[in-house]
Amino acid sequence: MQRNRITALWRQATLILAVSAALVVPAQAAPAPDEVVRNAVERMTQRIDNERERLKEDAAYARRVINEELDALVDFRRVTRLVMGDHFQNASAEQRREFMRRFRTSLVQTFSTGITLYEGQPIRVLP
């Protein structure tokens, strides 16, 4: 059960990272999206291994770690526009900001809750 949850969380994280990398990284002289994701996964798994106890004991710190990692990878404004689709045009600026805030909070909460479930399982990033 726990292994399935870990696998699902990492698949979700990798998918979000892949989509985000394709949206954030400029096309000129930039690494391929799969390389960006691979680097992010390696950086994050090393960080989990190095800081496992603190991440387990301090939920606020785990959320901060996830926020730091996502800041470098995700253009939340652009993702918000894509997720909202046609509703984006009809929403007020305040509604857009609130949607983005809640979306980010939900993503961070999900990942920070499962961050310490990673215990060295192999993660393969496909092109």
GROMACS elastic network, one bead per residue, 0.5 to 0.9 nm:
[ bonds ]
;  ai    aj funct       b0    kb
    1     4     6  0.52223   500
    1     5     6  0.64015   500
    1     6     6  0.88076   500
    2     5     6  0.50029   500
    2     6     6  0.62159   500
    2     7     6  0.86121   500
    2   117     6  0.78973   500
    3     6     6  0.50743   500
    3     7     6  0.61424   500
    3     8     6  0.85533   500
    3   117     6  0.83780   500
    4     7     6  0.50615   500
    4     8     6  0.60522   500
    4     9     6  0.85504   500
    5     8     6  0.50827   500
    5     9     6  0.60874   500
    5    10     6  0.85908   500
    5   114     6  0.82862   500
    5   117     6  0.85675   500
    6     9     6  0.51566   500
    6    10     6  0.61640   500
    6    11     6  0.85038   500
    6   114     6  0.70934   500
    6   115     6  0.87224   500
    6   117     6  0.61776   500
    6   118     6  0.66324   500
    6   121     6  0.89814   500
    7    10     6  0.52696   500
    7    11     6  0.60582   500
    7    12     6  0.85231   500
    7   121     6  0.88525   500
    8    11     6  0.51110   500
    8    12     6  0.60904   500
    8    13     6  0.85201   500
    9    12     6  0.50916   500
    9    13     6  0.60494   500
    9    14     6  0.85030   500
    9   110     6  0.80822   500
    9   111     6  0.71208   500
    9   114     6  0.71241   500
    9   115     6  0.87930   500
   10    14     6  0.58889   500
   10    15     6  0.83725   500
   10   111     6  0.86943   500
   10   118     6  0.87115   500
   10   123     6  0.80679   500
   11    14     6  0.50928   500
   11    15     6  0.60372   500
   11    16     6  0.85526   500
   12    15     6  0.51558   500
   12    16     6  0.61811   500
   12    17     6  0.85019   500
   13    16     6  0.51945   500
   13    17     6  0.60162   500
   13    18     6  0.84843   500
   13   107     6  0.89822   500
   13   111     6  0.76117   500
   14    18     6  0.59497   500
   14    19     6  0.85444   500
   14    37     6  0.68293   500
   14    38     6  0.88023   500
   14    41     6  0.77928   500
   14   125     6  0.78448   500
   15    18     6  0.50772   500
   15    19     6  0.61768   500
   15    20     6  0.83878   500
   15    37     6  0.89532   500
   16    19     6  0.52370   500
   16    20     6  0.58959   500
   16    21     6  0.83487   500
   16    74     6  0.83242   500
   17    21     6  0.58014   500
   17    22     6  0.84484   500
   17    33     6  0.85990   500
   17    36     6  0.82403   500
   17    37     6  0.58956   500
   17    40     6  0.81101   500
   17    70     6  0.82571   500
   17    73     6  0.67852   500
   17    74     6  0.71945   500
   18    21     6  0.51183   500
   18    22     6  0.62542   500
   18    23     6  0.86851   500
   18    33     6  0.60374   500
   18    34     6  0.65550   500
   18    36     6  0.77937   500
   18    37     6  0.58534   500
   19    22     6  0.52278   500
   19    23     6  0.63614   500
   19    24     6  0.87658   500
   19    33     6  0.81062   500
   19    74     6  0.86275   500
   19    79     6  0.87696   500
   20    24     6  0.59495   500
   20    25     6  0.82614   500
   20    33     6  0.85723   500
   20    73     6  0.62522   500
   20    75     6  0.66224   500
   20    76     6  0.84989   500
   20    78     6  0.88874   500
   20    79     6  0.74198   500
   21    24     6  0.52065   500
   21    25     6  0.56342   500
   21    32     6  0.85082   500
   21    33     6  0.53280   500
   21    34     6  0.81239   500
   21    36     6  0.64728   500
   21    37     6  0.70675   500
   21    73     6  0.60373   500
   21    74     6  0.68975   500
   21    75     6  0.86471   500
   22    25     6  0.59517   500
   22    26     6  0.82052   500
   22    27     6  0.86409   500
   22    32     6  0.81647   500
   22    33     6  0.55023   500
   22    34     6  0.88306   500
   22    36     6  0.89791   500
   23    26     6  0.78757   500
   23    74     6  0.79095   500
   23    75     6  0.71615   500
   23    78     6  0.76001   500
   23    79     6  0.81112   500
   24    73     6  0.68881   500
   24    74     6  0.65628   500
   24    75     6  0.58916   500
   24    78     6  0.85861   500
   25    28     6  0.86531   500
   25    30     6  0.64929   500
   25    31     6  0.79193   500
   25    32     6  0.85942   500
   25    33     6  0.77079   500
   25    36     6  0.86588   500
   25    73     6  0.83634   500
   26    29     6  0.77688   500
   26    30     6  0.61704   500
   27    30     6  0.58275   500
   27    31     6  0.84699   500
   27    32     6  0.87100   500
   28    31     6  0.88806   500
   30    33     6  0.85944   500
   31    34     6  0.81614   500
   31    35     6  0.61047   500
   31    36     6  0.64672   500
   32    35     6  0.52250   500
   32    36     6  0.64601   500
   32    37     6  0.88225   500
   32   127     6  0.85841   500
   33    36     6  0.50221   500
   33    37     6  0.62211   500
   33    38     6  0.85203   500
   33   127     6  0.80750   500
   34    37     6  0.50288   500
   34    38     6  0.59617   500
   34    39     6  0.85334   500
   34   125     6  0.66236   500
   34   126     6  0.67152   500
   34   127     6  0.53793   500
   35    39     6  0.60711   500
   35    40     6  0.84677   500
   35   125     6  0.83622   500
   35   127     6  0.81937   500
   36    39     6  0.52452   500
   36    40     6  0.61740   500
   36    41     6  0.86474   500
   36    73     6  0.84029   500
   37    40     6  0.50041   500
   37    41     6  0.60483   500
   37    42     6  0.85121   500
   37    73     6  0.87561   500
   37   125     6  0.72675   500
   38    41     6  0.51806   500
   38    42     6  0.61564   500
   38    43     6  0.85722   500
   38   123     6  0.89840   500
   38   124     6  0.81539   500
   38   125     6  0.59578   500
   38   126     6  0.88082   500
   39    42     6  0.51232   500
   39    43     6  0.60457   500
   39    44     6  0.84864   500
   40    43     6  0.51048   500
   40    44     6  0.60140   500
   40    45     6  0.85052   500
   40    69     6  0.76857   500
   40    73     6  0.82612   500
   41    44     6  0.51157   500
   41    45     6  0.59885   500
   41    46     6  0.84635   500
   41   123     6  0.79817   500
   41   125     6  0.86163   500
   42    45     6  0.52657   500
   42    46     6  0.61175   500
   42    47     6  0.84947   500
   42   123     6  0.89734   500
   43    46     6  0.53205   500
   43    47     6  0.61737   500
   43    48     6  0.87225   500
   43    69     6  0.88981   500
   44    48     6  0.61411   500
   44    49     6  0.86140   500
   44    65     6  0.89316   500
   44    66     6  0.87987   500
   44    69     6  0.76519   500
   45    48     6  0.50222   500
   45    49     6  0.61887   500
   45    50     6  0.85917   500
   45   118     6  0.76536   500
   45   119     6  0.87900   500
   45   120     6  0.77327   500
   46    49     6  0.50751   500
   46    50     6  0.60931   500
   46    51     6  0.85039   500
   47    50     6  0.50678   500
   47    51     6  0.59027   500
   47    52     6  0.78784   500
   47    65     6  0.88989   500
   48    51     6  0.52573   500
   48    52     6  0.51690   500
   48    53     6  0.88806   500
   48    55     6  0.74981   500
   48   115     6  0.72661   500
   48   116     6  0.68179   500
   48   118     6  0.76202   500
   48   119     6  0.86424   500
   49    52     6  0.54753   500
   49    53     6  0.89489   500
   49   116     6  0.87809   500
   49   118     6  0.85643   500
   49   119     6  0.78331   500
   49   120     6  0.81126   500
   50    53     6  0.84900   500
   51    54     6  0.55412   500
   51    55     6  0.60974   500
   51    56     6  0.86635   500
   52    55     6  0.51578   500
   52    56     6  0.61558   500
   52    57     6  0.86738   500
   52   115     6  0.88204   500
   52   116     6  0.64120   500
   53    56     6  0.51408   500
   53    57     6  0.61586   500
   53    58     6  0.84841   500
   53   116     6  0.86385   500
   54    57     6  0.51269   500
   54    58     6  0.57551   500
   54    59     6  0.86371   500
   54    61     6  0.75682   500
   54    62     6  0.80327   500
   55    58     6  0.54463   500
   55    59     6  0.65623   500
   55    60     6  0.85664   500
   55    61     6  0.63662   500
   55    62     6  0.50649   500
   55    63     6  0.88568   500
   55    65     6  0.86314   500
   55   112     6  0.84417   500
   55   115     6  0.77134   500
   55   116     6  0.67849   500
   56    59     6  0.69145   500
   56    62     6  0.77135   500
   56   115     6  0.84233   500
   56   116     6  0.62843   500
   57    61     6  0.86554   500
   57    62     6  0.88201   500
   58    61     6  0.52996   500
   58    62     6  0.64171   500
   58    63     6  0.88783   500
   59    63     6  0.62825   500
   59    64     6  0.86286   500
   59   112     6  0.72959   500
   59   113     6  0.77828   500
   60    63     6  0.51436   500
   60    64     6  0.62216   500
   60    65     6  0.87217   500
   60   112     6  0.87831   500
   61    65     6  0.61906   500
   61    66     6  0.86838   500
   61   112     6  0.88791   500
   62    65     6  0.51208   500
   62    66     6  0.63425   500
   62    67     6  0.86337   500
   62   108     6  0.89514   500
   62   111     6  0.87403   500
   62   112     6  0.53035   500
   62   113     6  0.79368   500
   62   115     6  0.74900   500
   62   116     6  0.89485   500
   63    66     6  0.51497   500
   63    67     6  0.60964   500
   63    68     6  0.86045   500
   63   108     6  0.60730   500
   63   109     6  0.67108   500
   63   111     6  0.80403   500
   63   112     6  0.52683   500
   63   113     6  0.83521   500
   64    68     6  0.61324   500
   64    69     6  0.86592   500
   64   108     6  0.85900   500
   64   112     6  0.85946   500
   65    68     6  0.51324   500
   65    69     6  0.63045   500
   65    70     6  0.86476   500
   65   112     6  0.80487   500
   66    69     6  0.51421   500
   66    70     6  0.60719   500
   66    71     6  0.84898   500
   66   108     6  0.60097   500
   66   109     6  0.86789   500
   66   111     6  0.69774   500
   66   112     6  0.63140   500
   66   115     6  0.85912   500
   67    70     6  0.51274   500
   67    71     6  0.59565   500
   67    72     6  0.88285   500
   67   104     6  0.86948   500
   67   108     6  0.65220   500
   68    71     6  0.52308   500
   68    72     6  0.68125   500
   69    72     6  0.56830   500
   69    73     6  0.67813   500
   69    74     6  0.87299   500
   70    73     6  0.50727   500
   70    74     6  0.54640   500
   70    75     6  0.86600   500
   70   108     6  0.84172   500
   71    74     6  0.58411   500
   71    75     6  0.76774   500
   71    76     6  0.85997   500
   72    75     6  0.84890   500
   74    77     6  0.87191   500
   74    78     6  0.85711   500
   74    79     6  0.77325   500
   75    78     6  0.54977   500
   75    79     6  0.62124   500
   75    80     6  0.85614   500
   76    80     6  0.58081   500
   76    81     6  0.84634   500
   76   100     6  0.66812   500
   76   101     6  0.89327   500
   76   103     6  0.86642   500
   76   104     6  0.74838   500
   77    80     6  0.51140   500
   77    81     6  0.63321   500
   77    82     6  0.88147   500
   77    96     6  0.86639   500
   77    97     6  0.85118   500
   77   100     6  0.69724   500
   78    81     6  0.50880   500
   78    82     6  0.63438   500
   78    83     6  0.86527   500
   79    82     6  0.50596   500
   79    83     6  0.60105   500
   79    84     6  0.84357   500
   79   100     6  0.84834   500
   80    83     6  0.51350   500
   80    84     6  0.59452   500
   80    85     6  0.83601   500
   80    88     6  0.81279   500
   80    96     6  0.75232   500
   80    97     6  0.88540   500
   80    99     6  0.73189   500
   80   100     6  0.57558   500
   80   103     6  0.79052   500
   81    84     6  0.53154   500
   81    85     6  0.60863   500
   81    86     6  0.86104   500
   81    87     6  0.86247   500
   81    88     6  0.58932   500
   81    89     6  0.87520   500
   81    96     6  0.82576   500
   81   100     6  0.89778   500
   82    85     6  0.51230   500
   82    86     6  0.86533   500
   82    88     6  0.82337   500
   83    88     6  0.85239   500
   84    87     6  0.53388   500
   84    88     6  0.52108   500
   84    89     6  0.88126   500
   84    96     6  0.86333   500
   84    99     6  0.86005   500
   85    88     6  0.57639   500
   85    89     6  0.81828   500
   86    89     6  0.61435   500
   86    90     6  0.75382   500
   87    90     6  0.53595   500
   87    91     6  0.61811   500
   88    91     6  0.52695   500
   88    92     6  0.82268   500
   88    95     6  0.89283   500
   88    96     6  0.70610   500
   89    92     6  0.80412   500
   91    94     6  0.79342   500
   91    95     6  0.57255   500
   91    96     6  0.62523   500
   92    95     6  0.50840   500
   92    96     6  0.62764   500
   92    97     6  0.86538   500
   93    96     6  0.51115   500
   93    97     6  0.62017   500
   93    98     6  0.86021   500
   94    97     6  0.50980   500
   94    98     6  0.60781   500
   94    99     6  0.85159   500
   95    98     6  0.50747   500
   95    99     6  0.60256   500
   95   100     6  0.85123   500
   96    99     6  0.51144   500
   96   100     6  0.61292   500
   96   101     6  0.85484   500
   97   100     6  0.50882   500
   97   101     6  0.60634   500
   97   102     6  0.85960   500
   98   101     6  0.50012   500
   98   102     6  0.60920   500
   98   103     6  0.83920   500
   99   102     6  0.52160   500
   99   103     6  0.59248   500
   99   104     6  0.84688   500
  100   103     6  0.50508   500
  100   104     6  0.60213   500
  100   105     6  0.84309   500
  101   104     6  0.52643   500
  101   105     6  0.60487   500
  101   106     6  0.85471   500
  102   106     6  0.59866   500
  102   107     6  0.84798   500
  103   106     6  0.52169   500
  103   107     6  0.61970   500
  103   108     6  0.86348   500
  104   107     6  0.50881   500
  104   108     6  0.60469   500
  104   109     6  0.84329   500
  105   108     6  0.51634   500
  105   109     6  0.59651   500
  105   110     6  0.84999   500
  106   109     6  0.51318   500
  106   110     6  0.60938   500
  106   111     6  0.86267   500
  107   110     6  0.52218   500
  107   111     6  0.62348   500
  107   112     6  0.84782   500
  108   111     6  0.52729   500
  108   112     6  0.58373   500
  108   113     6  0.83431   500
  109   112     6  0.52040   500
  109   113     6  0.59764   500
  109   114     6  0.86715   500
  110   113     6  0.53833   500
  110   114     6  0.65780   500
  110   115     6  0.86391   500
  111   114     6  0.52829   500
  111   115     6  0.57557   500
  112   115     6  0.50292   500
  112   116     6  0.79682   500
  113   116     6  0.75713   500
  113   117     6  0.84998   500
  114   117     6  0.53651   500
  114   118     6  0.76128   500
  115   118     6  0.62232   500
  116   119     6  0.73819   500
  118   121     6  0.66577   500
  120   123     6  0.85595   500
